[in-house]
């Protein structure tokens, strides 16, 4: 059984990424997963998802989604 991690930020807080590819970028916390210890931050860590068309009259597309970042890679900033 996995423990829920205590996370130092809350939804709506302004945070700054302190390590990784998106270092020094800031954004607002949109979602928190206590089970995995990851945060979803607005405007940071975009990933692309390629969607195939299901029907003949649909068009395939590329969606841009925000991927979660571990809470140890962010710090709280002042608003």
C-alpha positions as CSV (number, residue, x, y, z in Angstrom):
1,X,0.0,0.0,0.0
2,X,1.4,3.4,-1.0
3,X,1.3,6.3,1.4
4,X,-0.1,9.7,0.6
5,X,2.7,12.2,0.4
6,X,2.6,15.6,2.2
7,X,2.9,18.3,-0.4
8,X,4.0,21.8,0.5
9,X,1.8,23.6,-2.1
10,X,-1.9,24.0,-2.6
11,X,-4.2,24.4,-5.6
12,X,-4.0,28.0,-6.8
13,X,-0.5,28.7,-5.5
14,X,2.1,30.3,-7.8
15,X,5.2,28.1,-8.0
16,X,8.5,28.1,-9.8
17,X,10.2,25.1,-11.3
18,X,13.7,24.6,-9.8
19,X,15.0,21.7,-11.7
20,X,14.7,19.9,-15.1
21,X,14.0,21.1,-18.6
22,X,11.5,23.7,-17.5
23,X,13.8,25.3,-14.9
24,X,12.9,28.9,-13.8
25,X,9.4,28.8,-15.4
26,X,6.5,29.9,-13.2
27,X,2.8,28.9,-13.2
28,X,-0.3,28.3,-11.1
29,X,-1.0,24.9,-9.6
30,X,-4.1,23.4,-11.2
31,X,-4.3,19.9,-9.8
32,X,-2.5,17.9,-7.1
33,X,-2.1,14.1,-6.9
34,X,-1.2,13.1,-3.4
35,X,-0.8,9.5,-4.2
36,X,1.9,10.1,-6.8
37,X,3.2,13.4,-5.4
38,X,2.8,15.2,-8.7
39,X,1.4,18.6,-9.6
40,X,-0.2,19.9,-12.8
41,X,1.0,23.5,-13.4
42,X,-0.6,25.9,-15.8
43,X,1.6,26.7,-18.8
44,X,4.5,24.4,-17.9
45,X,5.6,20.9,-19.2
46,X,3.6,20.6,-22.4
47,X,3.3,17.2,-24.1
48,X,1.8,16.4,-27.4
49,X,-0.9,13.7,-27.9
50,X,-1.5,12.4,-31.5
51,X,-5.2,11.5,-31.9
52,X,-6.3,9.3,-34.7
53,X,-9.7,9.8,-36.4
54,X,-12.3,7.3,-35.3
55,X,-14.7,7.8,-38.2
56,X,-14.1,8.5,-41.9
57,X,-15.5,12.0,-41.6
58,X,-13.3,12.9,-38.6
59,X,-9.9,14.6,-38.8
60,X,-6.9,13.5,-36.9
61,X,-5.3,16.1,-34.6
62,X,-2.4,16.8,-32.3
63,X,-3.4,17.9,-28.8
64,X,-1.1,19.8,-26.5
65,X,-1.5,18.7,-22.9
66,X,0.2,19.8,-19.6
67,X,2.0,16.9,-18.0
68,X,2.5,16.6,-14.2
69,X,5.7,17.5,-12.4
70,X,6.9,16.0,-9.1
71,X,6.4,18.3,-6.1
72,X,10.1,18.2,-5.1
73,X,11.0,20.1,-8.4
74,X,9.0,23.2,-7.6
75,X,9.1,25.9,-5.0
76,X,6.5,28.4,-3.7
77,X,6.8,31.9,-5.0
78,X,5.2,35.2,-3.8
79,X,2.2,36.5,-5.7
